[in-house]
Amino acid sequence: MTNLENLTVGQLRQVVVIKEQIERLEARLSSIAGGDGDAGAASSKRRVMSASARARIAAAQRLRWAKKRGRGAAPAAAAVKKAGRRKVSAATRARLAAVAKARWAKAKASGKSVL
């Protein structure tokens, strides 16, 4: 920031005008946000988390620490249900394979080596 002693009178007036504008805007902001003058107070409120969410997070963290330490799954890790991969039926797998083979046959017939 510039030293105020090195500014001209005109520049000092501009500084004062800008500072007053900033103060007015901060006052408007706090009145809109419903604050009591401190604009940062609204953002410092702590969020409330349910007990079940805290328990899930804690169990997941215990599981991560157990894996990192090489102890496998912790006993409390059973409470955390891990979503497994979805299973595809054999018929769907066969249908997808047939579609892929047809796509490759068409690509190779047109002289392509990549899709």
Secondary structure, 3 states (H helix, E strand, C coil): CCCHHHCCHHHHHHHHHHHHHHHHHHHHHHHHHCCCCCCCCHHHCCCCCCHHHHHHHHHHHHHHHHHHHCCCCCHHHHHCCCCCCCCCCHHHHHHHHHHHHHHHHHHHHCCCCCC
